[in-house]
Amino acid sequence: MPLLLAFDDEAAPAQRLLAALHAAAAEPWTLAFVARHRFPDGEWRLRLPPELPAEVALYRSLHQPNEKLVELLLAAPAARELGARRLWLVAPYLAYMRQDAAFTPGEVVSQRHVGRWLAAAFDGLITVDPHLHRVGTLAEAVPVAEAHALSAAALLGALAAQRRPGALLLGPDEESAQWVQQAGHAAGLETAVARKVRHGDRDVEVALPPLDVRGRAVVILDDMASTGRTVARAAAALRAAGTASVDVAVTHALFVGDALAAMQAAGVGEVWSTDSVPHASNAVPLAPLLGPALQRSVRSFQISGNSTTSSILRK
């Protein structure tokens, strides 16, 4: 019987995923938790169940990535020592994907190195809307045997169409085009993409596309919102152009610092996100996407007889 293993602070999304697995799977899954204790010096003590089945899926969304990557690097080999022969990582938010090239000499390409760490620890990976800009596939970034990049774009588009019928879906920059087009096609909404010029982490300019948006409801849609500055600049430009409303739909609601306040000050009304990152704006559960994908990946391993250990960095 396969096991879904989650950390104790992510019980709610793990329970939702378990329910989705039961709906999608021919055989039942069980759920267990990794208990954590933080020592005074900041180190973790982790405790897994003392015996694990051959097939284990570890659920960990990787916001707050520096701590959570250490947890994974401890938990994954321990899971194999305790009986796991095939190990999946279900990470709705996958961190360190944006640094995919060295822009100055000596700059670390974190996507490449974090991808190799994860490939050394896991046989499969399931994530949602990873930020792959210069990389074509998830398997190029994280070279595991089973790499699945799902998208919440259609779900967000459907929600936008329900909340704001006939809205224009706007991508705040060129990189958002892929998600906006998916969402618009699925929901039957018109789409457009703005152009962004970045001067720094919090200093951006946004140029709207040549459309008449006066009196229209506009939903800014993207894979993530971090500092919120790009969304805020786009919202301010839309408000200045005479829109009836501006709302925001994102997969990953990182909302660092005063990001949400900055967006609201720029004229954003409602904000909707998936539950990949816990936030008050969560409106779309990802379990219905993750459950079937995980079950298909497990079945693929069973049928193909893929290697039971990762190859990258194990040699």
C-alpha contacts under 8 A as a table, 3 or more apart, distances in Angstrom:
res1	aa1	res2	aa2	distance
1	M	27	E	7.09
1	M	28	P	6.59
1	M	29	W	6.04
1	M	30	T	7.24
1	M	53	P	6.80
1	M	55	E	7.65
2	P	28	P	7.50
2	P	29	W	5.24
2	P	30	T	6.63
2	P	53	P	6.32
2	P	54	A	7.15
2	P	55	E	4.96
2	P	56	V	5.81
2	P	57	A	7.83
3	L	29	W	5.59
3	L	30	T	4.94
3	L	31	L	5.81
3	L	32	A	7.25
3	L	52	L	7.62
3	L	53	P	6.75
3	L	55	E	6.46
3	L	56	V	4.85
3	L	57	A	6.28
4	L	14	A	7.86
4	L	18	L	7.28
4	L	29	W	6.81
4	L	30	T	6.05
4	L	31	L	4.81
4	L	32	A	6.42
4	L	56	V	5.95
4	L	57	A	4.90
4	L	58	L	6.08
4	L	59	Y	7.10
5	L	31	L	5.92
5	L	32	A	5.04
5	L	33	F	5.45
5	L	34	V	6.93
5	L	56	V	6.83
5	L	57	A	5.94
5	L	58	L	4.74
5	L	59	Y	6.13
6	A	10	E	6.60
6	A	11	A	6.96
6	A	14	A	6.41
6	A	31	L	7.60
6	A	32	A	6.43
6	A	33	F	4.79
6	A	34	V	5.98
6	A	58	L	5.80
6	A	59	Y	4.90
6	A	60	R	6.66
7	F	10	E	5.65
7	F	11	A	7.03
7	F	33	F	5.27
7	F	34	V	4.67
7	F	35	A	6.60
7	F	36	R	7.82
7	F	59	Y	7.30
7	F	60	R	7.03
8	D	11	A	5.75
8	D	33	F	5.65
8	D	34	V	5.96
8	D	35	A	5.89
8	D	36	R	7.39
10	E	13	P	5.96
10	E	14	A	6.21
10	E	60	R	7.67
11	A	14	A	5.09
11	A	15	Q	6.05
11	A	33	F	7.98
12	A	15	Q	5.20
12	A	16	R	6.45
13	P	16	R	4.99
13	P	17	L	6.16
13	P	275	D	7.62
13	P	287	A	7.41
14	A	17	L	4.99
14	A	18	L	6.11
14	A	31	L	7.98
14	A	59	Y	6.99
15	Q	18	L	5.01
15	Q	19	A	6.34
15	Q	31	L	7.89
16	R	19	A	5.20
16	R	20	A	6.37
16	R	287	A	5.81
17	L	20	A	5.00
17	L	21	L	6.12
17	L	287	A	4.64
17	L	288	P	7.45
17	L	290	L	6.96
17	L	291	G	5.86
18	L	21	L	5.00
18	L	22	H	6.24
18	L	29	W	7.01
18	L	30	T	7.56
18	L	31	L	7.03
18	L	291	G	7.51
19	A	22	H	5.14
19	A	23	A	6.36
20	A	23	A	5.04
20	A	24	A	6.22
20	A	287	A	5.92
20	A	288	P	5.73
20	A	290	L	7.82
20	A	291	G	4.98
20	A	292	P	7.30
21	L	24	A	5.03
21	L	25	A	5.57
21	L	28	P	7.75
21	L	29	W	6.96
21	L	291	G	4.70
21	L	292	P	6.62
21	L	294	L	7.91
21	L	295	Q	6.92
22	H	25	A	5.38
22	H	26	A	7.77
22	H	27	E	7.66
22	H	28	P	5.87
22	H	29	W	6.69
24	A	291	G	6.66
24	A	292	P	5.50
24	A	295	Q	6.95
25	A	28	P	6.59
25	A	292	P	7.66
25	A	295	Q	6.23
32	A	49	P	7.33
33	F	48	L	6.95
33	F	49	P	7.64
34	V	46	L	6.51
34	V	47	R	5.63
34	V	48	L	4.95
34	V	49	P	7.47
35	A	46	L	5.68
35	A	47	R	5.09
35	A	48	L	6.69
36	R	44	W	6.61
36	R	45	R	5.75
36	R	46	L	4.71
36	R	47	R	6.53
37	H	44	W	5.73
37	H	45	R	5.04
37	H	46	L	6.51
38	R	41	D	7.96
38	R	42	G	5.81
38	R	43	E	5.73
38	R	44	W	4.68
38	R	45	R	6.26
39	F	42	G	5.32
39	F	43	E	5.35
39	F	44	W	6.22
39	F	45	R	7.35
40	P	43	E	7.46
44	W	71	E	7.69
46	L	71	E	7.96
46	L	74	L	7.89
46	L	75	A	7.34
48	L	75	A	7.75
48	L	78	A	7.93
48	L	79	A	7.43
49	P	52	L	6.67
50	P	82	L	6.35
51	E	82	L	5.32
51	E	83	G	6.26
52	L	56	V	7.51
52	L	79	A	7.05
52	L	82	L	5.59
52	L	83	G	4.89
52	L	84	A	5.74
53	P	56	V	6.69
53	P	83	G	5.84
53	P	84	A	5.62
53	P	85	R	7.86
54	A	83	G	5.98
54	A	84	A	4.40
54	A	85	R	4.73
54	A	86	R	6.13
55	E	84	A	5.76
55	E	85	R	6.21
55	E	86	R	5.03
55	E	87	L	6.20
55	E	298	V	7.94
56	V	84	A	6.05
56	V	85	R	7.95
56	V	86	R	6.39
56	V	87	L	5.09
56	V	88	W	6.35
57	A	87	L	5.76
57	A	88	W	4.50
57	A	89	L	5.80
57	A	90	V	6.69
58	L	87	L	7.30
58	L	88	W	6.00
58	L	89	L	4.96
58	L	90	V	6.00
59	Y	89	L	6.06
59	Y	90	V	4.71
59	Y	91	A	6.13
60	R	68	K	7.76
60	R	89	L	7.24
60	R	90	V	6.21
60	R	91	A	5.10
60	R	92	P	7.53
61	S	90	V	7.37
61	S	91	A	4.40
61	S	92	P	5.19
61	S	93	Y	5.05
61	S	94	L	6.82
61	S	276	S	6.54
61	S	277	V	7.18
62	L	65	P	4.99
62	L	68	K	6.18
62	L	69	L	7.40
62	L	91	A	6.36
62	L	92	P	7.60
62	L	93	Y	5.41
62	L	94	L	5.46
62	L	95	A	5.56
63	H	68	K	7.78
63	H	93	Y	6.53
63	H	94	L	7.55
63	H	95	A	6.51
63	H	254	L	7.41
63	H	277	V	6.75
64	Q	67	E	6.33
64	Q	68	K	6.46
65	P	68	K	5.01
65	P	69	L	5.74
65	P	95	A	6.10
65	P	96	Y	7.93
66	N	69	L	5.53
66	N	70	V	6.68
67	E	70	V	5.39
67	E	71	E	6.46
68	K	71	E	4.88
68	K	72	L	6.26
69	L	72	L	5.04
69	L	73	L	6.17
70	V	73	L	5.05
70	V	74	L	6.30
71	E	74	L	5.20
71	E	75	A	5.95
72	L	75	A	4.97
72	L	76	A	5.68
73	L	76	A	5.86
73	L	77	P	7.09
73	L	121	A	7.19
74	L	77	P	6.33
74	L	78	A	6.51
75	A	78	A	5.12
75	A	79	A	6.03
76	A	79	A	5.14
76	A	80	R	6.60
76	A	87	L	7.73
76	A	121	A	5.88
76	A	122	F	7.22
77	P	80	R	5.12
77	P	81	E	6.32
77	P	121	A	6.75
78	A	81	E	5.01
78	A	82	L	6.25
79	A	82	L	5.07
79	A	83	G	6.49
79	A	84	A	5.60
80	R	83	G	5.26
80	R	84	A	4.46
80	R	85	R	6.16
80	R	87	L	7.86
81	E	84	A	7.14
84	A	87	L	6.42
85	R	308	T	5.58
85	R	309	T	7.03
86	R	122	F	7.70
86	R	123	D	6.17
86	R	308	T	5.29
86	R	309	T	6.80
87	L	122	F	5.28
87	L	123	D	5.40
87	L	124	G	6.63
88	W	122	F	5.64
88	W	123	D	5.74
88	W	124	G	4.51
88	W	125	L	5.63
88	W	126	I	7.68
89	L	122	F	6.49
89	L	124	G	6.20
89	L	125	L	4.81
89	L	126	I	6.35
90	V	125	L	5.94
90	V	126	I	4.87
90	V	127	T	6.13
90	V	290	L	7.87
90	V	294	L	7.95
91	A	94	L	5.81
91	A	125	L	7.36
91	A	126	I	6.19
91	A	127	T	5.02
91	A	128	V	7.62
92	P	126	I	7.25
92	P	127	T	4.58
92	P	128	V	5.04
92	P	276	S	5.16
92	P	286	L	7.86
93	Y	127	T	6.34
93	Y	128	V	6.29
93	Y	129	D	7.69
93	Y	130	P	7.06
93	Y	252	H	6.82
93	Y	276	S	5.75
93	Y	277	V	7.16
94	L	97	M	6.90
94	L	127	T	6.48
94	L	128	V	7.68
94	L	130	P	6.06
95	A	98	R	7.97
96	Y	99	Q	6.35
96	Y	110	S	6.02
96	Y	111	Q	5.37
96	Y	114	V	6.93
97	M	100	D	6.45
97	M	110	S	7.32
97	M	111	Q	4.78
97	M	130	P	6.86
97	M	131	H	5.64
97	M	132	L	6.47
97	M	141	A	7.84
98	R	111	Q	6.86
98	R	131	H	5.84
98	R	132	L	6.93
98	R	133	H	7.43
99	Q	102	A	7.68
99	Q	109	V	5.64
99	Q	110	S	5.58
99	Q	111	Q	5.63
100	D	109	V	5.54
100	D	110	S	6.77
100	D	111	Q	5.30
100	D	112	R	6.96
100	D	132	L	7.90
100	D	133	H	7.61
100	D	134	R	6.74
100	D	135	V	7.55
101	A	109	V	5.39
101	A	134	R	7.99
102	A	105	P	6.82
102	A	106	G	7.30
102	A	107	E	5.12
102	A	108	V	6.35
102	A	109	V	5.71
103	F	107	E	6.76
104	T	107	E	5.67
109	V	112	R	5.73
109	V	113	H	6.86
110	S	113	H	5.23
110	S	114	V	5.88
111	Q	114	V	5.42
111	Q	115	G	5.78
111	Q	141	A	6.46
112	R	115	G	5.17
112	R	116	R	6.31
112	R	141	A	6.02
112	R	142	V	7.61
113	H	116	R	5.11
113	H	117	W	6.30
114	V	117	W	5.01
114	V	118	L	6.25
114	V	142	V	7.89
115	G	118	L	5.25
115	G	119	A	6.12
115	G	141	A	5.44
115	G	142	V	4.13
115	G	143	P	6.97
116	R	119	A	4.94
116	R	120	A	6.09
116	R	141	A	7.92
116	R	142	V	6.12
116	R	143	P	6.93
116	R	312	I	6.63
116	R	313	L	7.31
117	W	120	A	5.20
117	W	121	A	6.54
117	W	313	L	7.81
118	L	121	A	5.16
118	L	122	F	5.99
118	L	142	V	6.76
119	A	122	F	5.38
119	A	123	D	6.82
119	A	124	G	7.96
119	A	142	V	5.83
119	A	143	P	5.66
119	A	144	V	5.10
119	A	310	S	6.38
119	A	311	S	7.66
119	A	312	I	5.96
120	A	310	S	5.46
120	A	311	S	6.53
120	A	312	I	5.05
120	A	313	L	5.49
120	A	314	R	6.20
121	A	310	S	6.56
122	F	125	L	7.23
122	F	144	V	7.03
122	F	309	T	7.64
122	F	310	S	6.12
123	D	144	V	5.56
123	D	145	A	5.83
123	D	146	E	6.63
123	D	308	T	7.17
123	D	309	T	6.34
123	D	310	S	5.35
124	G	144	V	5.58
124	G	145	A	5.92
124	G	146	E	4.39
124	G	147	A	5.70
124	G	297	S	7.70
125	L	144	V	7.05
125	L	146	E	6.21
125	L	147	A	4.90
125	L	148	H	6.17
126	I	147	A	6.16
126	I	148	H	4.82
126	I	149	A	6.11
126	I	150	L	7.39
126	I	290	L	7.41
126	I	293	A	7.50
126	I	294	L	7.04
127	T	130	P	6.76
127	T	148	H	6.43
127	T	149	A	5.19
127	T	150	L	6.09
128	V	149	A	5.51
128	V	150	L	4.59
128	V	151	S	5.28
128	V	152	A	6.77
129	D	149	A	6.38
129	D	150	L	6.05
129	D	151	S	4.97
129	D	152	A	6.81
129	D	223	D	6.20
129	D	251	T	7.21
130	P	138	L	7.73
130	P	149	A	6.80
130	P	223	D	7.90
131	H	223	D	7.43
132	L	135	V	5.40
132	L	136	G	6.98
132	L	137	T	7.41
132	L	138	L	7.37
133	H	136	G	7.59
133	H	175	E	6.99
135	V	138	L	7.59
135	V	140	E	6.72
135	V	141	A	6.96
136	G	140	E	7.13
137	T	140	E	5.48
137	T	141	A	7.06
138	L	141	A	5.22
138	L	142	V	5.99
138	L	143	P	7.71
138	L	147	A	6.15
138	L	148	H	6.92
138	L	149	A	6.27
139	A	142	V	4.93
139	A	143	P	4.60
139	A	144	V	6.31
139	A	145	A	7.97
139	A	146	E	7.84
139	A	147	A	5.42
139	A	148	H	7.96
140	E	143	P	5.65
142	V	147	A	7.36
143	P	147	A	7.46
143	P	312	I	7.52
144	V	147	A	5.92
144	V	310	S	7.01
145	A	306	N	7.56
145	A	310	S	7.79
146	E	297	S	6.68
148	H	293	A	7.72
150	L	289	L	7.39
150	L	290	L	7.94
151	S	154	A	7.34
151	S	179	W	7.95
152	A	155	L	5.26
152	A	156	L	6.20
152	A	251	T	6.39
152	A	274	T	7.73
152	A	286	L	7.57
153	A	156	L	5.15
153	A	157	G	5.99
153	A	179	W	5.49
153	A	180	V	7.08
153	A	182	Q	5.91
153	A	183	A	4.73
153	A	251	T	7.57
154	A	157	G	4.97
154	A	158	A	6.11
154	A	182	Q	6.15
154	A	183	A	4.46
154	A	184	G	7.70
154	A	185	H	7.99
154	A	186	A	5.39
154	A	187	A	6.91
155	L	158	A	5.15
155	L	159	L	6.30
155	L	183	A	7.39
155	L	284	V	7.19
156	L	159	L	5.06
156	L	160	A	6.14
156	L	183	A	6.66
156	L	249	A	6.38
156	L	250	V	7.44
156	L	251	T	7.69
156	L	272	W	7.97
156	L	273	S	7.70
156	L	284	V	7.32
157	G	160	A	5.04
157	G	161	A	6.16
157	G	183	A	4.37
157	G	184	G	6.16
157	G	186	A	6.75
157	G	187	A	5.35
157	G	189	L	7.95
158	A	161	A	5.13
158	A	162	Q	6.20
158	A	183	A	7.40
158	A	186	A	7.16
158	A	187	A	5.13
159	L	162	Q	5.03
159	L	163	R	6.11
160	A	163	R	5.17
160	A	164	R	5.55
160	A	165	P	7.31
160	A	167	A	7.46
160	A	219	V	6.99
160	A	249	A	7.47
161	A	164	R	5.21
161	A	165	P	4.68
161	A	166	G	6.54
161	A	167	A	6.77
161	A	187	A	6.29
161	A	189	L	7.22
162	Q	165	P	5.82
164	R	167	A	5.53
164	R	217	A	6.77
166	G	189	L	6.28
166	G	190	E	7.84
166	G	217	A	7.57
167	A	189	L	6.54
167	A	190	E	7.27
167	A	216	R	6.83
167	A	217	A	4.88
167	A	218	V	5.30
167	A	219	V	6.56
168	L	189	L	6.34
168	L	190	E	5.19
168	L	191	T	5.71
168	L	192	A	7.44
168	L	216	R	7.37
168	L	217	A	6.38
168	L	218	V	4.73
168	L	219	V	6.15
169	L	180	V	6.54
169	L	184	G	6.73
169	L	189	L	6.77
169	L	190	E	6.18
169	L	191	T	4.69
169	L	192	A	6.40
169	L	218	V	5.98
169	L	219	V	4.96
169	L	220	I	5.89
169	L	221	L	6.40
170	L	180	V	6.82
170	L	191	T	5.79
170	L	192	A	4.94
170	L	193	V	5.39
170	L	194	A	7.07
170	L	218	V	6.82
170	L	219	V	6.07
170	L	220	I	4.72
170	L	221	L	5.98
171	G	174	E	7.21
171	G	176	S	5.19
171	G	177	A	5.93
171	G	180	V	5.86
171	G	191	T	7.82
171	G	192	A	6.31
171	G	193	V	4.43
171	G	194	A	5.95
171	G	220	I	5.81
171	G	221	L	5.44
171	G	222	D	6.15
172	P	176	S	6.65
172	P	193	V	6.13
172	P	194	A	5.01
172	P	195	R	6.78
172	P	196	K	7.11
172	P	206	V	7.29
172	P	220	I	6.57
172	P	221	L	7.33
172	P	222	D	7.22
172	P	230	T	6.65
172	P	231	V	6.27
172	P	234	A	6.10
173	D	176	S	5.62
173	D	177	A	7.30
173	D	193	V	6.12
173	D	194	A	4.96
173	D	195	R	4.74
173	D	196	K	5.06
173	D	206	V	7.55
174	E	177	A	5.57
174	E	193	V	6.38
174	E	194	A	6.65
174	E	195	R	5.89
174	E	196	K	7.17
175	E	178	Q	7.09
176	S	179	W	5.63
176	S	180	V	6.26
176	S	193	V	7.49
176	S	221	L	7.57
176	S	222	D	5.43
176	S	223	D	6.91
177	A	180	V	5.14
177	A	181	Q	5.99
177	A	192	A	7.98
177	A	193	V	6.21
178	Q	181	Q	5.42
178	Q	182	Q	6.35
179	W	182	Q	5.18
179	W	183	A	6.13
179	W	221	L	7.54
179	W	222	D	6.45
179	W	223	D	6.88
180	V	183	A	5.14
180	V	184	G	5.97
180	V	191	T	6.56
180	V	192	A	7.73
180	V	193	V	7.91
180	V	221	L	6.20
180	V	222	D	6.97
181	Q	184	G	5.12
181	Q	185	H	6.01
181	Q	191	T	6.57
182	Q	185	H	5.29
182	Q	186	A	6.17
183	A	186	A	5.23
183	A	187	A	6.05
183	A	189	L	7.88
184	G	187	A	5.20
184	G	188	G	5.46
184	G	189	L	4.63
184	G	190	E	6.05
184	G	191	T	5.95
185	H	188	G	5.29
185	H	189	L	6.77
192	A	209	P	6.89
193	V	208	L	7.49
193	V	209	P	6.40
194	A	206	V	6.63
194	A	207	A	5.69
194	A	208	L	4.70
194	A	209	P	5.33
194	A	234	A	7.79
195	R	206	V	5.60
195	R	207	A	5.10
195	R	208	L	6.58
195	R	209	P	7.51
196	K	204	V	6.79
196	K	205	E	5.66
196	K	206	V	4.57
196	K	207	A	6.45
196	K	230	T	7.58
197	V	204	V	5.63
197	V	205	E	5.10
197	V	206	V	6.46
198	R	201	D	7.52
198	R	203	D	6.21
198	R	204	V	4.35
198	R	205	E	6.41
199	H	202	R	7.85
199	H	203	D	5.21
199	H	204	V	5.63
200	G	203	D	4.83
200	G	204	V	6.79
201	D	204	V	7.78
201	D	227	T	7.75
202	R	227	T	6.73
202	R	229	R	5.91
203	D	229	R	7.22
204	V	229	R	6.86
204	V	230	T	6.21
204	V	233	R	7.50
205	E	230	T	7.39
205	E	233	R	6.67
206	V	230	T	7.00
206	V	233	R	5.99
206	V	234	A	5.75
206	V	237	A	7.72
207	A	234	A	7.61
207	A	237	A	7.84
208	L	211	L	7.88
208	L	234	A	7.31
208	L	237	A	7.17
208	L	238	L	7.66
213	V	216	R	5.37
213	V	218	V	7.94
213	V	238	L	7.46
213	V	241	A	6.63
213	V	242	G	6.57
213	V	243	T	5.54
214	R	241	A	6.29
214	R	242	G	4.46
214	R	243	T	4.78
214	R	244	A	6.98
215	G	242	G	6.13
215	G	243	T	4.80
215	G	244	A	4.53
215	G	245	S	7.99
216	R	242	G	8.00
216	R	243	T	5.04
216	R	244	A	5.05
216	R	245	S	6.90
217	A	243	T	6.22
217	A	244	A	5.28
217	A	245	S	4.80
217	A	246	V	6.22
218	V	243	T	7.05
218	V	244	A	7.76
218	V	245	S	6.09
218	V	246	V	4.97
218	V	247	D	6.46
219	V	246	V	5.69
219	V	247	D	4.72
219	V	248	V	5.30
219	V	249	A	6.76
220	I	231	V	7.29
220	I	235	A	7.85
220	I	246	V	7.17
220	I	247	D	6.19
220	I	248	V	4.71
220	I	249	A	6.19
221	L	248	V	5.93
221	L	249	A	4.81
221	L	250	V	5.68
222	D	225	A	7.38
222	D	249	A	6.70
222	D	250	V	5.03
222	D	251	T	6.93
223	D	250	V	5.32
223	D	251	T	4.92
223	D	252	H	6.16
224	M	250	V	5.30
224	M	251	T	5.60
224	M	252	H	4.46
224	M	253	A	5.98
224	M	254	L	6.90
225	A	228	G	5.35
225	A	231	V	7.46
225	A	250	V	6.70
225	A	252	H	6.58
225	A	253	A	5.66
225	A	254	L	5.79
225	A	255	F	5.88
226	S	253	A	7.15
226	S	254	L	4.94
226	S	255	F	4.76
226	S	256	V	5.47
226	S	259	A	6.99
227	T	230	T	7.93
227	T	254	L	7.93
227	T	255	F	5.86
227	T	256	V	5.22
227	T	257	G	7.09
227	T	258	D	7.45
227	T	259	A	4.89
228	G	231	V	5.37
228	G	232	A	5.99
228	G	255	F	6.49
228	G	256	V	7.75
228	G	259	A	4.61
228	G	260	L	6.69
228	G	262	A	6.83
228	G	263	M	6.24
229	R	232	A	4.93
229	R	233	R	6.08
229	R	259	A	7.06
229	R	262	A	7.20
229	R	263	M	7.33
230	T	233	R	5.27
230	T	234	A	6.24
231	V	234	A	5.09
231	V	235	A	6.00
231	V	263	M	6.59
232	A	235	A	5.03
232	A	236	A	6.09
232	A	262	A	6.31
232	A	263	M	4.52
232	A	264	Q	7.71
232	A	265	A	7.92
232	A	266	A	5.38
232	A	267	G	7.83
232	A	268	V	7.62
233	R	236	A	5.15
233	R	237	A	6.22
233	R	266	A	7.16
234	A	237	A	5.16
234	A	238	L	6.17
235	A	238	L	5.04
235	A	239	R	6.11
235	A	246	V	6.41
235	A	263	M	7.42
235	A	266	A	5.88
235	A	267	G	6.08
235	A	268	V	6.25
236	A	239	R	5.13
236	A	240	A	6.15
236	A	266	A	4.92
236	A	267	G	6.23
237	A	240	A	5.07
237	A	241	A	6.20
238	L	241	A	4.96
238	L	242	G	6.54
238	L	243	T	5.90
238	L	246	V	7.42
239	R	242	G	5.23
239	R	243	T	5.38
239	R	244	A	7.84
239	R	245	S	7.64
239	R	246	V	7.45
239	R	267	G	6.67
240	A	243	T	7.63
243	T	246	V	7.07
245	S	268	V	7.61
245	S	269	G	6.98
246	V	267	G	6.79
246	V	268	V	5.16
246	V	269	G	5.90
246	V	270	E	7.78
247	D	268	V	5.33
247	D	269	G	5.12
247	D	270	E	4.98
247	D	271	V	5.92
248	V	268	V	7.03
248	V	269	G	7.75
248	V	270	E	6.40
248	V	271	V	4.74
248	V	272	W	6.18
249	A	271	V	5.91
249	A	272	W	4.71
249	A	273	S	5.67
250	V	253	A	6.38
250	V	271	V	7.97
250	V	272	W	6.47
250	V	273	S	4.92
250	V	274	T	7.10
251	T	273	S	5.31
251	T	274	T	5.15
251	T	275	D	7.99
251	T	276	S	7.16
252	H	273	S	6.50
252	H	274	T	6.51
252	H	275	D	7.74
252	H	276	S	5.96
252	H	277	V	5.96
253	A	273	S	6.02
253	A	274	T	7.51
253	A	276	S	7.72
253	A	277	V	5.85
253	A	278	P	7.70
253	A	279	H	6.78
253	A	281	S	7.74
254	L	277	V	6.66
255	F	258	D	7.34
255	F	259	A	5.03
255	F	260	L	6.01
256	V	259	A	5.55
257	G	260	L	7.97
258	D	261	A	5.27
258	D	262	A	6.08
259	A	262	A	5.14
259	A	263	M	6.30
260	L	263	M	5.15
260	L	264	Q	6.24
261	A	264	Q	5.11
261	A	265	A	6.03
262	A	265	A	5.11
262	A	266	A	6.31
263	M	266	A	5.14
263	M	267	G	6.70
263	M	268	V	5.65
264	Q	267	G	5.23
264	Q	268	V	4.66
264	Q	269	G	6.56
265	A	268	V	7.17
268	V	271	V	7.64
271	V	281	S	5.80
272	W	281	S	5.11
272	W	282	N	5.98
272	W	283	A	5.62
272	W	284	V	7.73
273	S	281	S	5.60
273	S	282	N	4.64
273	S	283	A	5.56
273	S	284	V	6.24
274	T	277	V	7.27
274	T	281	S	7.99
274	T	282	N	5.10
274	T	283	A	5.77
274	T	284	V	4.37
274	T	285	P	5.68
274	T	286	L	6.54
275	D	278	P	5.61
275	D	279	H	7.35
275	D	282	N	5.25
275	D	283	A	7.18
275	D	284	V	6.26
275	D	285	P	5.39
275	D	286	L	6.41
276	S	286	L	7.08
278	P	282	N	6.87
279	H	282	N	5.60
282	N	285	P	7.64
285	P	288	P	7.19
286	L	289	L	5.40
286	L	290	L	6.18
287	A	290	L	4.92
287	A	291	G	5.69
288	P	291	G	5.73
288	P	292	P	7.02
289	L	292	P	6.29
289	L	293	A	6.56
290	L	293	A	5.23
290	L	294	L	6.02
291	G	294	L	5.29
291	G	295	Q	6.24
292	P	295	Q	5.07
292	P	296	R	6.09
293	A	296	R	5.14
293	A	297	S	6.19
294	L	297	S	5.07
294	L	298	V	6.20
295	Q	298	V	5.16
295	Q	299	R	6.17
296	R	299	R	5.08
296	R	300	S	6.07
297	S	300	S	5.00
297	S	301	F	6.38
298	V	301	F	5.24
298	V	302	Q	6.37
299	R	302	Q	5.00
299	R	303	I	6.16
300	S	303	I	5.22
300	S	304	S	5.93
301	F	304	S	5.33
301	F	305	G	5.60
301	F	306	N	5.48
302	Q	305	G	5.57
302	Q	306	N	7.58
307	S	310	S	7.31
310	S	314	R	6.83
311	S	314	R	5.40
311	S	315	K	6.64
312	I	315	K	6.99
